Amino acid sequence: MKDAMKTLAVLVAVLLSTGAQAADDKPVYRCPGNLYTDALSVKEAISRGCKTLEGAPITVIQSSRPVAAKSVAAPSSGGEKVPVEDQKARDTDRRLILEAELRKEEEALAALQKQYNNGQPERMGDERNYQKYQDRVNEMKAAVTRKEADVAALKRELGKLGSSR
């Protein structure tokens, strides 16, 4: 009987402490806009459209504000106007560079197409194996396709510049 009384006393103490702890815990509300708070009364929570969170632990992670990167402004950026003569000189330089690059790419394309020979390039001495020959032909075809795309891109860029001189 003494053991039963001790057990009962311990049980009552545990129940009272958890009841007191529950009374100290305020309900946590999730309000619109992902706002979590326990500082509202029941009436305030209902009027704001908040819902009680039960049984789900809440983890709050404090983040630091991102540091704004310091950027170095280019001399002609930041809303500064470039004189018309300078802009014309830049446009002319750009056109000359693009035209030179286009000529170079067109010459490389012509050489690749000649070597590719419409999918029938000459076999090399070390290509006794037909698969080795086919692999080289496929690589050549891919290279021709890439060069054609490069030439087309350069022509588009030149077209964006409009008529020259």
CORVENPE-V66154 format. One record per pair of residues at least 4 apart in sequence whose C-alpha atoms are under 7 Angstrom apart, sorted by sequence separation. I is the first residue (numbers start at 1). J is the second residue. If there is no record, write none. Layout:
i: {I,I}
j: {J,J}
This chain:
i: {1,2,3,4,5,6,7,8,9,10,11,12,13,14,15,16,17,18,19,20,21,30,31,40,41,42,43,44,45,46,73,76,82,83,84,85,86,87,88,89,90,91,92,93,94,95,96,97,98,99,100,101,102,103,104,105,106,107,108,109,110,111,112,113,116,117,123,129,130,131,132,133,134,135,136,137,138,139,140,141,142,143,144,145,146,147,148,149,150,151,152,153,154,155,156,157,158,30,31,40,45,73,82,116,127,30,76,115,127,29,30,28,29,28,29,28,123,27,26,32,31,32,119,31,30,31,29,30,29,30,29,30,28,29,116,27,28,113,112,109,109,109,105,106,105,102,102,98,98,95}
j: {5,6,7,8,9,10,11,12,13,14,15,16,17,18,19,20,21,22,23,24,25,34,35,44,45,46,47,48,49,50,77,80,86,87,88,89,90,91,92,93,94,95,96,97,98,99,100,101,102,103,104,105,106,107,108,109,110,111,112,113,114,115,116,117,120,121,127,133,134,135,136,137,138,139,140,141,142,143,144,145,146,147,148,149,150,151,152,153,154,155,156,157,158,159,160,161,162,35,36,45,50,78,87,121,132,36,82,121,133,36,37,36,37,37,38,38,133,38,38,49,49,50,137,50,50,51,50,51,51,52,52,53,52,53,140,52,53,144,144,144,147,148,147,151,151,151,154,154,158,158}
